[in-house]
Amino acid sequence: MTIDLSQIKENSMVRYGFKILLMREFDIHINETDVGRLIAAADCIEIYDSIEEFLDRSGWKKDNPELCAEAYLLDNRICRNIQGKVWYFSRLRYEKKCLEI
């Protein structure tokens, strides 16, 4: 299933699919009726072509040089392989956004 995050606000099926993706891949639990939190979560997703691109472009490598192993990033649900890409969910950014809701 392909999830088009731009449709979260208008489409209940996209919200439900995104809710399941967040739960399974990142252990984030949001009710599909909580549109504000789902939109906030979608804003905290970054998608990269590879772990190397994530490390280079996100600043993770600079900020966390000891935590850059692919196994660590995947095992700790920092990055996930989804739809042939590397998805990163910024928990810090999400927590900050939820305080604003």
Secondary structure, DSSP 8 states (H G I E B T S, - for coil): ----GGGTTT-HHHHHHHHHHHHHHH-----TT-HHHHHHHHHTEEEESSHHHHHHHHSHHHH-GGG--HHHHHHTTSEEEETTEEEEE-HHHHHHHHHH-
